[in-house]
Amino acid sequence: CPNWRRIRMNARAGFAIDPFSSMNIPDQVLAGLHNRLGAIEQATDTQQIYLATEKAESFVEALEVVNALRQADIFRIYQVIEAVAQARTMALML
């Protein structure tokens, strides 16, 4: 996923920089996270936001089960997912 897309998405969700930049996340996991966040951002209605959010959270749950990331990073990722979902919901309401 190109950097400009991540920055644009994060700016809309209230993040000035990539919210994952301070975390040590493998590239494949990072790509998966950005794909799932992108699906939330591109949702055209609240049902799609809900489904994309559930999918993103399931991805993170799988990372948690296999201890792929630190617990603090898992918590932060959940916060980012929630912020992106809220930002997209607000954008659709305008």
C-alpha positions, 0 to 999 in steps of 0.5 A, spaced: 500 500 500 503 506 497 505 511 503 501 517 500 495 512 501 496 510 509 498 518 510 491 520 507 487 515 511 491 516 517 490 524 516 482 523 516 482 518 522 486 524 526 493 521 525 498 526 523 503 520 521 502 513 521 500 510 527 504 504 527 510 507 525 513 506 533 511 499 533 516 493 531 511 490 526 513 485 520 511 488 513 506 482 512 502 484 518 503 491 517 500 490 510 494 486 512 493 492 517 493 497 512 489 493 507 483 492 513 484 499 515 483 501 508 477 497 507 474 501 513 476 508 510 472 506 503 466 503 506 460 506 503 455 505 509 455 503 516 454 496 515 460 496 511 464 500 516 461 495 521 463 488 517 470 491 515 471 493 523 469 486 525 474 483 520 480 488 522 479 486 529 479 479 528 485 479 524 488 483 530 485 477 535 489 472 531 495 476 532 494 476 539 493 468 539 499 467 536 503 472 540 505 475 534 506 482 537 507 485 544 500 486 548 501 494 548 501 494 541 495 490 540 492 495 545 494 500 540 492 497 534 485 496 537 485 503 538 487 505 531 481 501 528 476 504 533 479 511 531 478 509 523 471 506 524 469 513 528 472 517 523 469 514 517 462 514 520 463 521 521 465 522 514 459 518 512 454 523 516 456 529 513 
